[in-house]
Amino acid sequence: MYRGTSLHRKTRSAAALAALFALSALVSGCGGSGGTGSSVIPGVPSNASHSVVVGQYESDMNVSASWLDGEQLSDGAILYSSSEIEPYFANLAATGLTKIPGQLDHVRAWMQWFVAHINTTDVWNLGNTIYDYTVSGTTETPKDSADSVDSYNATFLTLARELYDTGDSASRKYVVSIMPTLENLANTVLKLQQSDGLTIAMPSYSMAYLMDNSEVYRGLTDLAYLETATSRNTADATVYQSAAGRVSAGIATLWNASSGTYAYAKGEPGGTVDASTWSVWYPDATAQIFPILDGVISPSSTQAQSVWTSFNATYASQWETLQTPDGFPWANIADTAVLMNDTSAAQTYVQNAVADYALKDFPWPWYCAEDGWYLRMMNQLQIGDAAEVADN
């Protein structure tokens, strides 16, 4: 699903250009954890061995968000390429933007586009789905197809929870207003759930993917949270949490203890399991991080530790330097590194991403979903460093 390019750009703001120049200075002087001369958190005594490179993180996040703004059309759509809108990728992009308060209007604009384009009827006879779109000038045309139904819907549920959790009053009000829509999207996902707990990608493609199901687990859990947080329906919260539990149980059956991997897919109903091997980058190896990334398993669990160790034994030198086998940046791996408390690896990734992409205006193969994961990862690094300084 990592393909395409985008040629649309907006003129950078003066603030974004200033941030870009700041990045250049930081990269030229950075060591293991950032550049010299970067700011520390106000009110916290400076500590040479624990200084927070907030300047680096904030500058990079602002430049990254500015680039992503340039991928958003006036009607709220976030481009996947210069001629395509793929809602799955746009959901991941917008989730990253929730980490920057000044970007929340962009997030709501995307969500409004998504809601306005939900299908009442579709080629799968499901309803409450969304298609990919082509773009030509100001004309957006549905393709009457999508890469999946389960992930597209589930990642929108997670986006809604992330927007609500910003605490912004306008954003919370908006999420509350679309709760019935979120429930409809979730109920469509539940139509795809099989007897083993796993969801298939769509009725016309009855494969249950590890990546998709990890996202479905997260999405259903997030909607259960919103049902309670918004005081809407505690009974529905139980329904969605229970369904998420069945997904988790289904994912557990994909684990192969002898190889230390999850199967990346399974045919349904009751079909063949597609085993994974570490020597195959995509989908085998890359699929392994998704149960960690989406909270199916705890980063401290034996499985997560085993997966992360094995993944890095083969690919650490490649993903940290952004020289992956398929050539894509895979920013979500760096996000996983932060979750696994492998912050030095994530910081190495940041330094290389700034040099290879940020300072070059994010050339292909960087695209909107990469940017979303990058923003999430940078936010986690910033929070982690702030906590470290506060403790010292």
Secondary structure, 3 states (H helix, E strand, C coil): CCCCCCCCCCCCCHHHHHHHHHHHHHHHCECCCCECCCCCCCCCCCCCCCCCCHHHHHHHHHHHHHHHHCCECCCCCECCECCEECHHHHHHHHHHHCCCHHHHHHHHHHHHHHHHCCECCCCCCCCCECCCEEEECCEEEECCCCCCCHHHHHHHHHHHHHHHCCCCHHHHHHHHHCHHHHHHHHHHHHHCECCCCCECCECCECEEEHHHHHHHHHHHHHHHHHHHHCCCCHHHHHHHHHHHHHHHHHHHCCEECCCCEECCEEECCCCCEECCCCCCHHHHHHHCCHHHHCCCCCCCCHHHHHHHHHHHHHHHHHHCCCCCCCCCCCHHHHHHHHHCCCHHHHHHHHHHHHHHCHHHCCCCCCCHHHHHHHHHHHHHHHHHHHHHHHCC
